[in-house]
Amino acid sequence: MMPKQLIPFAFIASIVLIAGSCSVNKAKIDNELSKYFNDGHTDGCFTMLNNANGEITVYNMSLDTSRFSPAETFDILHSLIALQTGSVNNEESIVSWDHTPESDSMCKRDMNIQDAFALNCTRFYQALTKKAEKRIFQTWLDSLSYGNKKIDGVYDSFWLNNTLTISPDEQLGLLKKLYFDQLPFRKSSQQMVRKMMIREDNSAYTLSYKKGSTSNAEHERLEWCLGWVEENKHVYFFVTFLKSKDKNPNKSIVETTKAILSNYGFFYGKK
């Protein structure tokens, strides 16, 4: 019997540029969003895809098509790989805490992937990485054409230390394929990850997202918030990215994202 972590060559050979990116050639540029980013310390971008008509809205095209460390947003792909290869069996599978130092006290315990995903517990995903051979991750990154596809240096931190990088535009393409079960993972795994991304769900809208943060070589803070908002059976995909020298921002990346979405008329059940 083939080990769980082995991926059939024929299967991999059939996957070409799965993640991809969204075309920005005909994007609508909305420079009015500058008020959410230009505070003297922060630069950033926002991109949104209206799935109903394919319209893409972008603020700051330069950053939107530049690559940065995905930080904890890589947990999306990491979770899919773990579920596909059997590193975890389902969202309730427990991974024991090995007493590795954690800055977040909420992460200092045994936990399942659902909790680790919600809390951005790096230790949990580092433990999963150590269970898998490097070639497993490299194969998936190559097959999905995920960003620059690089795994160098410290193996259990490549998604945090600016080795692996991806653009907001590429993240948007990945989100759309995840939403429609178009990634080369089991449908049940994609459904499970989508469920883990839900943050707000009521009669007016459903908001799903994953956030992440790290720093670059210039010691600037990098922050992501990416996901989708659904209203009246319509889905809109979005990615917010911030790059800042300010280590203590007045607003969180989630607050900035929700302010932009509210500016576009979301959260009232009228979109």
N, C-alpha and C positions, 0 to 999 in steps of 0.2 A: 504494500500500500504506500502511496506517495505521502511523505511527511506534509503536515498541514501548511508549513511555511513555503513549500516549493510551489512555484507558479508555472504551469505548463508553458513550454516555449511557443507552441502554436497559438495559445491564447494571447501571450504578450505580443507576438508578431502581428496579430490582427488589430492591435491598438495603435493608432497613430494620432498624435496631437489631440488627445481626448479633451484635455482641459481647455486649451486654447485661450483666446481673449475675445472680447467684444469689439466689433469694428467701431472705431471712433472717427472714421472719415467723414461721416455725416452727422456728428454729434452736435447738439444744441449747446452752445457755450453760455453759461449763466454767471457773469462776473459779479452779479449782485450778492452772490454768496460770500464775497470777500469779507463781509462784516462779521462772519462767523470764525474767521481765521486770522485776519490781520490785526493783531493787538500789539504789534511791536516785537513780540517774542516768538510768535507762532506762524508757521507756514503750513499749508495743508491743501487737500483736494477732496472733492466729492464727486462721485459718479453714480448715476441711477439709470436703470433700464426699465422702461414700461413694457412688460411682456406682451400686452395686448396689441400694440402697434409697432414694437421694435424701436421706439424713440429712445435715444440715449442723451442724457443731460450731463454735462461735465463742467466742473469748476476747476481751473488750473490744469490744463492738459499736460503741461510739462511734468508735474508730479504724478499725474494719473498714469503716464506711460513709463515712469521710472521704477526701478526695482529696489525693494527694501526688505529687510528681515521680516518674515511673517509673524514672528513671536508666537503667542499662543493661538493665533488663528490657524496655525498649522495643526492644532489639535483636531480640526475637522478631518483632514486627510489622515492624520495619525490614528484617529479612532476608526476610520474606515479600514485602514490596513490591519489594525489589531483585530477587528471583528472578522475580516476576510481570512486572515491567516490563523485564527484560533488563539491568539495571545490572550484574548478575553472572549468568552462565549456569548455574553449578552450584557445588557446595561447593568445587571445586578452582580456580575462577577467581581469578587473582591480581590484587590491587590494589597498585600500587607505593607505597612510602613516599616522601612528598614532603619528608621531613626536617623535618616539623613537630615541635616539641618534644613529647616523650612522657615521662611520669613512670615508666612501666614499660619497662625495657630490653628486655623480651621483645617489645614492640610496635615496636621500632625496626628494622623490616625489611619487605620485601615479604611479603605474606601473603594467604591465601585467607580466605573468609568463615567457614569452619569454625574456623580458628585464632583469628580475631578474636572470634568469638562466645564461644569457650571462655576467652579471656584478657581479655575485657571491654576490647578495644582501641577506645577512643573515636575515635581518629584515623581508623581504617578507616571507621567509620560516618559520620563527618563528611565524609569524602571522597565517599562515596556520596550523601550529602545534597546536596552542591554540584553533583553531576551532574544532579540532578533539579530540575524547576521546583517552586516552592512549592505551586502548585495541585495537583500530583500528591499530595503528602502531605495537603494539606487535604481533598482529595476522599476519600481513604481514611479519614481520621479521622472525617469527617462520615458516611460511609457505614457505618462500623463502630460509630459512636457511642462512640468510644474516649475515655473520661473526659470532660474539659471541651472537648476538640477544638480547643484553642487553639494557634496557631503565631504568636507575636508576638516582637518583639525580635530577638535574634541567631538567625538562621535555622538555623545548623548546631549549635545547642545547646538547642533548645526542649524536648527531653526530659530535660535535665539541670538547667536553671536555674529550675525551678518555674513555667514558663509552661504547659506541658502537664502536667496532673495526672490521676490516676486512683485509684480506691479499691481496697483489697484485695478487696472483694466483686466489683467489676467485673473485676478481674484473674482471679478464680476462674472467672467466666463465660467469659472469653476462652480460658482454658486448656482447659476442657471442649470447647469448639467446635474448638479446634486438634487435640485428641486424636482426635476423631471425624470429622475432615476436613469440618467444617461451616462453615468460613470461606470467603469468596468468592475463594479462591486455587486455583491448580491443586493437585490432590491430591498430585502429585509434590513440589511446593514445601512443602506442609504435612508430608509424610513426611520431607523433608530436614531441616526445622527440628526436628522431634521427635527425629530421630537425633542432631542436634547437641546436644540437651539431655540426653542420657544421660550420667550421671556414674558410676554404679555398676551393674553388671549381672552377676549370678551366679545360681546355681541356686535361691537362696532368694527373691530379690527383684530388681527393677529400680528404680533411683532416678534420676529425671530432674528437672533444675531449672535455673533461670537466676537468678543473683544480680545485685544492683546497689546502688550507693551514691552519695549526693550529700549536699548540705547545703541547709537552707532559709534563709529570710531572717533567722531568729533564730540562725543559725549552729549549729543542731542537726544532728547526723549522722542521715541517713535511710538505712535499709538494707532491702533486699528479698531474699527467697528464695522462689521460687514454682515449682511444678511438680507432679509426681505420683509416687506410689509404687505399684508393681504387685506383688501376691503372689497366687499360685494363680489367675491369670487375673482377679483383681479389681483395679480401679483406684480409687485415692483421690487426689483433687486437693487441694492445700494452698497456702496463702499465709502467709508469716511476714513481719511488718513491725516494724521497730524505729525509735524516735525517741529520740535520746540526746544529752545535753550532753557525754558522755564521749567524747573523741576517740581514746582508747586502750582499747577494751573488752577485758575478760578473755577473752571468747568471741566467735568469729566468728558471723555470722548463720547460716552453714551448721551450725556446731556446735549452736547453739540449736535450729535446725529439727530436726536429727537427734535431739537429746535429747528433744524433744517427741514425735516419731514413735516413738522407742523406748519412751517412757512409755505410748504407746497400743498397744504390742505388735508394732510393725513390726520388720522385719529378721531375723525368725526363721523365715519361711516358713510361718507358722501363721494368717495373717489370711484 
